[in-house]
Amino acid sequence: MARLCQPPYEFASLASVQHDIGPFAKPKMTIFLLMRKESAPGLSREVGRVAVVLPAAQGWGTGLPHMTIQISEAERDTVLEIFSGMSTTARHQFAVNDIAAGLQLWRLAWALGWLDIRLRYRGSMLGPFWLTISTGVMVGSLGFLYAALWHISVRDYLPFLALSQVLWGFLATLVSESCVAFTESEGVIRSVRMPYFVFAMRVLVRNVLVLGHNILVIVVVFLLFMMWPGAAGLMAILALPLWLVDALALALLLGGICARFRDIMPIVNSVMMIAFFLSPVIWKPEQLKEHAVWLPFNPFYDMLEIVRAPLLGEIPSLLVWVGALGYSAVLCGLAWAFFLRARGRIAFWM
């Protein structure tokens, strides 16, 4: 004890670990916890030296009688350095390194996303095209039905519905799968040291692949009515990077929150179902008439409109773009703040 408790360490606690076979068991080992403080640029920490002093006798049980451990002279005193109190600067650095390392592994994220699609439709003849067929059938049936109910021209309504259903399907599925971005990779996270950003990119990749299949529905509808967005359609390209950034931020945010609180996922799915009816997906914004001025306060409307309107040959309003950028900034800020705090704990929430 005197040899262990030397400056700059101070004695903190003493523990005696016993066999788990009864109250009269003899002590197995003695643990001394010695503490000292250290400071470095950007890092303030308390360092603990855990000295484990084991008995000289060999063959002591670690629990049950048949569980034994062989201890050499060099292994009797084991020192473990632990620290806490990481500064905000250090947290930012670790988070940036995680994202940078994840971007370097984009090929791995692509391979994992592609593997997810192959495993999901394993044994199927058409694969993800089954989802494309179901989307096309729903767009065709609902398009003619609602066009008749609302007295809207099929030529005006069907392209709008096709775009809305495909984009909303991508958005809703992305939100739902972001909730399991980390928990579905529980085995990998526990066994392999890998940037968490890879799992966020994995969710994005597989949903982009499904979206690529569903775009076929939009192409067929546009060809059927001989529609072409023209030069206005190029504005949709400007919105795609914003969608990608928001998707990654959403995966980091919901993936971490749902890993900690497993009840959040059903709540998110319920919110998305309500948002589907409150957002102009199956109904057109013009149908609200004077109440349409409130639509920019709906974040789902703004995100849909910056892609949908250009593809329909229209120019999104400045208010819609401001709303989309504002909501994206809030989402990215929340995701970054949460990732800073939760990054080192995600593995323990699995």
N, C-alpha and C positions, 0 to 999 in steps of 0.2 A: 504493500500500500504506500509506503514512504517513497519507494522508487518511482511509482506511477504518478503520485501527486506532487509534481515539481512545477515551478513557474515555467510558462505563464498559465498553467492549468490550476484550477481550484476544484476541490471535491464538491460534487453536486448531489449524488445519490448512490445508494448501495442496494443491490437486489440479490436475493438468493433463490435460485431456481431449483425445484425439487422434482422427484419422480411424480408421475401422475397416478400412482397405484395406491395411495393412501396417505393419511395425515402423519404417519410415523416414518415416512420415507426420509432418507438422508439427503442433504444438499448435493446436487451434482456439480454446480459451478457458482462462482461469485462474479457479479458484474459491477464494476466501478464506472460511473459516469462522471467524467471530468470535463469542465467547460472553460473556454477562454473566448475572448472577443477579438475579431480581426476586422480591419477596414481596408478597402482598396478602391481605386477610382471606379465609380458606378456600382459598387457592390459593398453592402454592409452586412456582415453575417456574424453569427455565433457558431463557433466550431466546437463540436463535442468529440471527445476522445473516449470511446467505449472500450474499456480494457476488460476482456473476458479471461478470468483466471480459472483454469480447469484443474481438476484433481490430478495428482501424479499417477494414480492407478489407472491402468488401461482396461478397456472392456466395460466401462460403465454404460448403463442403458440410457438412451435419450427419451424413453417413455415406457413402452412395454419391454419386458425382459429380453425378448428376442431382438430388440433394436439396439445395436451396439455401435460404438464409434471408437476409432483408434486415433490417439492424440500423440504427436511427437513433441519433443522438447521445444522446437521452434514454433509450434502452433499453440502453445499454452497461452501466450499473451497476444491477442488479436486486437488491432487498432482499426477503428472505423471512423472516417472523417465525415461529419454531416454538417450542413449549414442551412440557414433560412434567412428571411428578410431580404429577398432579391429586390433590387431597385427597379423603378419603372423603366429606366434606360436599358437595363439588362433584359427585362421582359420584352421590350420592343426589339432588341437585337435577336433574341431567340425566335421570336415570331417571324421576323424578316428572314432569318436563316432558314426557317421551316418552309416558308413560301418559295424562297429561292431554290432550295434543294428539291422541293416538289416540282417546280417548273423544269428543272433539269431532268426529272424522271417522267417527262410527258409521254415518252414512248411506253413506259410501264403502265401509266394511267390509260392510254389508248388500248393497250393489250388487255387490261383488266376489264374495261368497258365492253370491248368486243367479245371477250369471253363470257361476260354476263349475258349478252344477247344470245350467244350460241347455246348456252346452257338453259336459258329460259325457254327457247323454242326447239330444244333438242327432240328429235323424233318427229317434228312437224314438217310437212312437205312444203308449205308456203312460208313458214317462219314468221317474221314480223309483218309480212304482207297480210296476214289475217287481221291484224289491227287496222291496216290500211283499208281492207275491204269493209270491215265493220264501220269505220268512220265514213266511208263513202256511202254506204247504205243509209246510215243515220242522216247524213247531210241531204241526200236525195229525198228521203221520206219526210223529214221535218221541213225541208225547204218548200216543197209544194204545199204541205199542210198549212204552215204558218203564213205563207204568201197568200193563200186563199182566205184564211181567218182574218188577217190584218189588211186585206185588199191592197197588197203590194205586188208590184211586177216581179215575176219570177226572175227575170233578167237582172233586176237590181238586187234582189234579196239573196238569191242562191250563191253568187260569188262572195257576198258579205258573210253568209253563214259558213261557207266552206273555210274561209280564212279564219273566222272567229273560232270555229270548233277545233281546227288543227292547232292554232296558237294556244288556245286555252288548254287543250289536252296536254301540250308540252309543258305549259306552266304549272298545271295542277299536278301532273305526275312528278315534275321536278321538285315541287314543294313536298309532296308526300315522301319521295325517296330521299330527300335531304334529311328527313327525320331519322333515317337509319343509315346515314352515311358512315358512321363509325361503328355502330352496334353490329351491322351486318359483316364487318371485317374484324370482329372481336378476336378471333383466333390469330390473325396476322398481327394485330396491334399488340397482343400479349407476348408474341413469340419473336417478332422481328422489329428492329428499330428502323422506322420508316417515317418520313415527313407526313403529317396529318393532311397536308394539302393534296397529297396524291389521292386520298380517298374522296375529297371534294371533286377533284378533276375526274375521277372514275364515274361519279354520279352524273356529271355533266356530259361526259363522252357518250354514255349509253343512251341518254335521253336525246342527244343530238342525232345519234344514229336512228332512233325511232322516228324523230321528226323528219329526217331525210326520206324515210319511207312514206310518211303521211303527206309530204308535199305533193306526191303524185295525185292526190285527190284535188288539190288546188289547181294543178296543171290541167287535169281533165275538165274541170268546171270552166276554167278560163278558155280552153280550146272549144268547148261546147258552145259558148256564147261569143266566141271570137273577140275576147277582151284582151287588152294590152295596157299595162299601167303607164307606159311612156316614160318620159324623163323623170316624172315625180317618183317613180319606183326606186330610183337611185337613193332617195332619202332613207329607205328602209335599211340600206347597207350601213348608214351611220348609226342606226339604232341597234344593230347586232352586237357590237362590242359592249354596249351598255347592258344588254341582256346577258352576255357571257359573264361580265364582272358581277352582276347581281346574282346570277346562278351560283357562282363560287362562294360569294359572301353568304348566301342563304344556306348553302351546304355546311359551311363552317359554323354558322350560328345555330341553326336547327339541329345539326348533327350533334353538337356539344350539349345543347340544352336537353334534347331527348335522350342522350346517353345518361344524363344525371337524373332527369325526371321522366320516367317511362310513360306517364299519363299524358304527356303533352301531345303525342302523336294523334290520338283520337280527337283531341280538341282542335288541332290544326286541320284535320280532315273535315271536321264539322264546319269550321270557319270557311274553308274553301268551298264547301257545298253552298253555304249561304252567299258567299261572294259571287258564285256562278250566276245566281238569280238576280243579284243586285247590280251586276255589271252587264253592259251591252254586249252579250255574246249571242243570244238567240233573238234579241230584240235590238232595233236600231236606235241610236241616240236621238234621231229626229222625232221619234215617237213620244219623247218626254216634253216636246214643245218648249214652253218657257222655263220648265224645270231642268232643262239640259245644262243650264249654267252651273249646276252643282256637280256635274260629272267629273270635272278635273280634280275634285277632292277625293275621288276614288282612285287609289294607286293602281289598281288592276286596269282601270280604264286607260289611264295615261300610258302604262306599259304596253297595252295592246294597241292603242291608237297610233303610237309612233312607228309601228311596223305595219299595221293593217291599212291605215289611211293612204300611205304612199303606194301600196300595192293595188289599191282601188283607184289610183289616179288622182288622189286628193292630197292637199298639203296640210299636215297637222298644224294647229294653231300654236302660237308662241306660248300660251298658257299651258298647253299640254306638254310641250317640251320642258318648260320650267318645272312643272309638277313632276315629270318623270325623272329629271336630274336631281330634284330636291329629295324625292323619295329614295332614289338610289344612294344619294349621299348619306341619308339617315341610316339606311340598311347597312351600308359598308361601315359606317362609324360604329354601329351597334355590334356588328360582327367582329370588327377589329378589337373593340374594347373587351368583348367577351372572350375572344381567342387569347388575348394577352393574359387574362386571369385564369382561364381554364385549360390552357394548353398542357401544362404539367400535371393535370389531374385526370385527363380524359382516360388514360390507361387504367386508372384505379376505379373508374366508373363502369368499366366493362363487366 
